[in-house]
Amino acid sequence: MLGLRTTIYKVEDLEKAKAWYSKAFGVQPYFDEPFYVGFNIKGYELGLLPDDSIKGDNVFSYWGVDDIQNEYNRLLEIGASEHEHPTNVGGDIMVCSVKDPWENIIGLIYNPHFKIPN
């Protein structure tokens, strides 16, 4: 295993999701087609896939942040809903999660010990 490369969220409305995720992550997609929208988030792929199927809590990815409480609050302010409030999981590591407007779970993690290997 080489580590996280891509997280894909299924959405009913690709155009609305593209706008929401552009705002949530502060970047525009590098790949934008009717069948898939791809964002480069600091070297990791966030993909949006059009799909009308039922969603659940079956996919979970954590995106690293520097200030978990501020980022959690910001996502709630732009339309996400609470899934799990910020929680200390040991030492100074914090996790939380929100649901996007399409019920996909976005996990956030503050882990000052994590370093991307060279």
C-alpha positions, 0 to 999 in steps of 0.5 A: 500500500502506498497511502491515500491517493483518491477519495471519491464522493458521489453527488446527485447534482454535479454542477452544485457539488463542483461549486460547493467543493471549490468553495470548501477546499479553496481550489478549482477542479483540474478535470471537469467533465460530465462524468467526473470532476477532479480536484488536486488537494495538495497532491491528493485527488478529490473526485466527484462522481454523478450518481443518484444512488443512496449514500451512507456512512460506508466511505470515510477519508480524513483530510488534514487541517491546521486548525480543526475547529475553524475548518469544521465551523467554516464547512458548517457555515457553507452548508455542511451538517455535523456528523461528529464534532471535534474530538481528541483521540489521543495526545494532541490529535483531533478528528471530526467529520461533517456531511456535505449537502449530498450526505457524503462524509468529509473527515478532518484530522489535525495531526501535527505528527504526520509527515508526508514521506519523501 
